[in-house]
Amino acid sequence: MPTNSTKILYYSDQKGSIPVKEFIDHLSDKQKTKILRLFLTIENYGLSSIIPHTKKLIGTPLWEIRILGKDNIRIMYVSQQTESIVILHGFIKKDQKTPTKELNIALQRYYQLFDK
């Protein structure tokens, strides 16, 4: 595996469910393929390999992966270390601005994980 690879971890709630995987499972095959291709690229070559698809969410510890196309899909994550990221939340973005509800879900999961 290349030295700049990044491990992808998924947020899991107290019941053991993994909400982002459930979100991805309900998408179309084409949408799943786009997301999984980006995840595979991250795992093999690191986050810098998908820079045009990432964006820092100002004022938060969160980043988002932007999957463009017919539907604008967003996957929110946090990167605590250079060798891993934690995928917190996924949703279909319908407006220009990230909805507060979606941001709050990701932040709540972040705080649960990192006791902030």
Secondary structure as UniProt FT lines:
FT   TURN            3..4
FT   STRAND          7..10
FT   TURN            14..15
FT   HELIX           19..25
FT   HELIX           29..45
FT   HELIX           47..53
FT   STRAND          54..56
FT   TURN            58..59
FT   STRAND          63..67
FT   STRAND          72..81
FT   TURN            82..83
FT   STRAND          84..93
FT   HELIX           100..114
//
